[in-house]
Every structure is written in C-alpha cells, then in structure tokens.
C-alpha cells in the first residue's frame, strides 16, 4: 500500500524514514561492512589508487579501485555512499567495489564533505565535481570515459538523482558519457528529514530541502536508470523509490524497478558485494549493454 509521508505522525515518520529505527541491528551491519571494506582495501591495494583529490574540500577524495589491466579501457562506476548526508565514509564501502572490479570495471569510490559542516547543496556540487573528474581523468587510470555509470545507496542515490537534474558544459561532461544510473534504497525528498530527529545532525532548512528535492526538479539527463528498494524496508521508504521511478517514467527516461527480496536498508551493504546476487547481476549486465 502506498504510504504518503505527509499523512504520518512524527512517530510514524521516524519508523518509516529513520533507517536506524527501522533496523535495530543497524550498528552490527555497519560494523560488518567496515570490516569487509578494510579487507577489500587490502585485497585491491596492488593496482588501486587511494585518496586521489578531485577538489579542495576536506573530504573531496576518490579511491580508484581496480584489478590488473587487461589492456582494454574499462567501464567506470562512480559510487556515492549514503549516511543521510551527515555520516559514513567511502572507506566503509570499499567491498562494494569487488563485483565490479572482478568484472573488469574501474570503481571510483567517492568521498564528500558532510552536513552540518557543509550544506546538501555543497555536497551536490562536490558530487558534480567528482562526476566531471571521472569524465576527464578516468582514462588515465584505465577507464573508458565514455562508459560511466553513477551508483548510489541511500543519500547517495539522492545525489545520483540530483546529477540527472544538472546540465553540463560539453567541455566538462558530455551527457552521452554517462551510460546509466543505479539508485539503491534512496530518499529523494530532503524535506522528510527536516521532520526527523536526524535533522539535529543535518541542519536542513526549508529552502535547502526544497532546492535539493529530486522529485520536484525536472530531469535534464535521460540516463537509463535501475531503481531498487528492499523487500524488508518500510513502505514509506520504498515509496520514495517508487516516486523516483514514476518521475523518470513521466519524462520517458528508461527505468527498471527491482525489489531485493528480504533486504533491509543496511543488509544492502552485504548483498551489494555479492556478484551472484540478482540485483548485482543486473547491474553488472548493464556495464556491457
């Protein structure tokens, strides 16, 4: 059943839109993810480049994660982590690169400055700078700058969605360089966060939330998009992904919706490192489409 967040009480909103409330074992998932990420960094250290600067912000760095070159330019996957724009780090997500690196891709794991030190608008500008960096520099790391894929989880999916509402000068990024978007378990209306306890950490105001509302902006880029939500996520959170899907369909943008069965917001951090999971398989197939 469709859940409209405006009609929920504040307590109900916390249950639907605060993942740590919805998943009481969230800390265990995050601890396991950090351990898996550390092991992946060690595994990928040989051919990879860590903490490459793409801007002047304190956290504006990218890990270029890759395996041995096969002599061919590889698809480029730019991953944007979640954390409600105010938490987590690229270093908590390195293991998500493994399926893509094993498939021969160059995986760019991007960091960005966090609220409340910066605004969501600043973060959007940083991700924009990272995307342009990928278009202009990935070739030097064995990537094919004409085969870029944007990939975000949670707030990272929102940031990927915001990139679809941006325009770029041809000397920065040609739209056709981006071949697709993977938007996983996203939240696309920042106004929701303004009504939650987590906003004490984010410090969103009404103008900032409205400025970065993906669902109220017109897509400028028709990048084919895979939208996914977890079968074990609250209906209100899932409805955010459904609304994003509907927005893209309304603008004739190719979109596929996938439900990851039995998956909650944080167990995505496990399944997304598994090459054999059906959702990951779908993403890997798109690299060669």
C-alpha positions in Angstrom: 0.0 0.0 0.0 1.3 3.5 -0.9 2.4 5.5 2.1 2.3 9.3 1.8 4.7 10.7 4.3 2.7 13.9 4.9 -0.1 12.0 6.5 2.1 10.2 9.0 2.5 11.2 12.6 6.0 12.2 13.7 6.5 8.9 15.4 5.3 7.0 12.3 7.8 9.1 10.2 10.6 8.0 12.4 9.6 4.4 11.9 9.4 4.8 8.1 12.3 7.2 7.4 14.9 6.7 10.1 16.7 3.5 8.9 18.3 3.0 12.3 14.8 2.9 13.9 13.6 0.5 11.2 16.6 -1.7 11.6 17.5 -2.1 15.3 20.6 -4.1 14.3 22.0 -1.3 12.1 25.2 -1.0 14.1 26.0 -4.6 13.5 25.6 -4.3 9.8 27.8 -1.2 9.8 30.5 -2.9 11.8 30.5 -5.8 9.5 30.6 -3.5 6.5 33.6 -1.7 7.9 35.4 -5.0 8.4 34.6 -6.2 4.9 35.6 -2.8 3.4 39.0 -3.0 5.2 39.6 -6.5 3.8 38.7 -5.3 0.3 41.1 -2.4 0.5 43.9 -4.8 1.4 42.8 -7.1 -1.4 42.7 -4.3 -4.0 45.7 -2.4 -2.9 48.0 -3.7 -5.6 46.5 -1.9 -8.6 44.4 0.7 -6.9 45.0 4.4 -6.1 43.7 5.8 -2.8 42.6 9.2 -1.7 43.1 10.9 -5.1 42.0 14.6 -4.9 39.1 15.8 -7.0 38.5 19.1 -5.2 39.7 21.3 -2.3 37.1 20.2 0.3 38.5 18.3 3.3 36.9 15.1 2.2 37.0 15.6 -1.6 38.9 12.4 -2.4 38.3 9.4 -4.6 39.6 5.8 -4.3 40.3 4.4 -7.8 39.7 0.7 -7.2 40.7 -1.7 -9.9 42.4 -5.0 -10.7 45.2 -5.8 -13.2 44.6 -4.2 -16.6 43.6 -6.5 -19.5 44.7 -3.8 -21.9 41.2 -2.6 -22.7 39.5 0.6 -21.5 37.2 -0.5 -18.7 33.7 0.7 -17.7 33.8 3.3 -15.0 31.5 3.1 -11.9 31.3 6.1 -9.7 29.9 5.1 -6.3 28.3 7.6 -3.8 27.8 6.3 -0.3 24.9 7.1 2.0 24.5 8.2 5.6 21.7 10.9 5.4 24.3 13.4 4.1 25.8 13.6 7.5 27.6 10.3 8.2 29.7 7.4 6.9 32.6 7.4 4.6 33.9 5.9 1.4 36.1 3.7 3.5 33.0 1.9 4.9 32.0 0.8 1.4 35.2 -0.5 -0.4 33.8 -4.0 -0.5 31.0 -2.9 -2.8 33.7 -2.5 -5.5 34.6 -6.2 -5.6 31.8 -7.4 -8.0 32.6 -4.6 -10.4 36.4 -4.9 -10.2 36.1 -8.7 -10.8 34.0 -7.8 -13.9 36.8 -5.7 -15.2 35.5 -2.2 -14.3 37.2 0.7 -12.7 35.3 1.6 -9.5 35.6 5.2 -8.2 34.6 5.3 -4.6 33.9 9.0 -3.9 34.0 10.8 -0.6 32.4 14.2 0.1 32.1 16.7 2.9 29.3 16.1 5.4 26.5 18.1 7.0 26.4 20.1 9.1 29.9 21.3 8.2 28.5 21.9 4.7 25.1 22.1 3.2 23.4 19.5 1.0 23.8 21.9 -1.9 27.6 21.9 -1.3 27.6 18.1 -1.3 25.7 18.2 -4.7 28.3 20.5 -6.1 31.0 18.2 -4.8 29.5 15.1 -6.5 29.1 17.1 -9.7 32.8 17.9 -9.5 33.5 14.2 -8.9 31.5 13.2 -11.9 33.3 15.8 -14.1 36.6 14.5 -12.7 35.6 10.9 -13.7 34.9 12.1 -17.2 38.2 14.0 -17.5 40.6 11.7 -15.6 39.4 8.1 -15.5 41.1 7.3 -18.8 44.4 7.9 -17.1 43.5 5.0 -14.7 42.5 2.6 -17.5 38.8 3.6 -17.5 36.7 4.4 -20.5 35.3 7.9 -20.0 32.6 7.2 -22.5 31.2 4.4 -20.3 30.5 6.0 -16.9 27.8 4.6 -14.5 26.6 6.5 -11.5 25.8 4.3 -8.4 24.4 5.5 -5.1 23.0 3.9 -2.0 20.6 5.8 0.4 21.5 9.5 0.4 24.0 8.5 -2.4 21.0 7.6 -4.6 19.5 11.0 -3.9 22.8 12.6 -5.0 22.9 10.4 -8.2 19.3 11.6 -8.8 20.4 15.2 -8.4 23.0 14.7 -11.1 20.2 13.8 -13.5 18.7 17.3 -12.9 22.0 19.0 -13.7 23.3 20.4 -17.0 27.0 20.3 -18.0 29.1 22.2 -20.5 30.4 20.0 -23.3 34.0 20.6 -22.2 33.2 19.3 -18.7 30.9 16.3 -19.4 29.0 15.2 -22.5 25.7 13.6 -21.4 26.3 10.6 -23.5 29.4 9.7 -21.5 27.1 8.5 -18.7 25.5 5.2 -19.7 23.4 4.5 -16.7 22.4 5.1 -13.1 22.0 2.6 -10.2 19.8 4.2 -7.5 19.6 1.9 -4.5 17.3 2.4 -1.5 17.2 6.2 -2.0 15.5 9.1 -0.3 14.6 11.8 -2.8 12.7 14.4 -0.7 15.0 16.0 1.8 12.0 17.8 3.4 11.2 14.5 5.1 14.5 14.6 7.0 13.6 18.1 8.4 10.8 16.4 10.4 13.0 13.7 11.9 15.4 13.7 14.9 18.3 13.2 12.5 17.9 16.8 11.3 19.7 17.8 14.5 22.8 16.5 12.8 21.9 17.5 9.2 20.7 21.1 9.9 18.5 21.3 6.8 16.2 24.3 6.5 13.2 24.6 4.3 15.0 26.4 1.4 17.8 23.9 1.3 15.4 21.0 1.4 13.3 22.4 -1.5 16.4 23.3 -3.5 17.5 19.6 -3.4 14.2 17.9 -3.8 14.8 15.5 -6.7 11.0 14.8 -7.1 10.3 18.5 -7.7 13.0 19.0 -10.2 12.9 18.3 -13.9 15.4 15.7 -15.1 17.8 17.1 -17.7 19.5 13.9 -18.4 17.8 10.8 -19.8 20.3 8.3 -18.4 18.8 4.7 -18.2 18.2 4.0 -14.5 17.9 1.0 -12.3 15.9 1.8 -9.2 16.0 -0.7 -6.3 14.4 -1.0 -2.9 14.5 -3.7 -0.2 11.6 -6.0 0.3 12.1 -5.7 4.1 12.1 -1.9 4.1 9.3 0.3 5.5 6.6 1.1 2.9 7.2 4.8 3.2 10.9 4.4 2.4 10.1 2.1 -0.6 7.6 4.7 -1.8 10.5 7.2 -2.3 12.0 4.8 -4.8 8.6 4.3 -6.5 8.1 8.0 -6.7 11.6 8.4 -8.3 10.7 5.6 -10.8 7.4 7.4 -11.6 9.2 10.7 -12.2 11.6 9.1 -14.7 8.7 7.3 -16.5 6.8 10.6 -16.7 9.8 12.1 -18.6 10.2 9.0 -20.8 13.5 8.0 -19.2 14.2 4.3 -19.4 13.8 2.9 -15.9 13.6 -0.5 -14.3 12.4 -1.1 -10.7 13.9 -4.0 -8.7 12.9 -5.3 -5.3 15.6 -7.0 -3.4 13.7 -9.7 -1.5 14.1 -9.9 2.3 16.6 -7.0 2.2 16.6 -4.1 4.7 18.3 -0.7 4.3 21.6 -2.0 5.9 21.7 -5.5 4.6 22.2 -3.9 1.2 25.7 -3.4 2.4 26.1 -7.1 2.4 24.3 -8.1 -0.8 25.8 -5.4 -2.9 29.2 -7.0 -2.5 28.0 -10.4 -3.8 28.4 -10.8 -7.6 25.8 -13.6 -7.6 23.0 -11.6 -6.0 20.3 -11.0 -8.6 20.4 -7.2 -8.1 24.2 -7.1 -8.6 23.9 -9.3 -11.6 21.5 -6.9 -13.2 23.9 -4.0 -12.6 26.9 -5.9 -14.0 24.9 -6.9 -17.1 24.3 -3.2 -17.8 28.0 -2.5 -17.9 28.2 -4.3 -21.2 24.8 -3.1 -22.6 
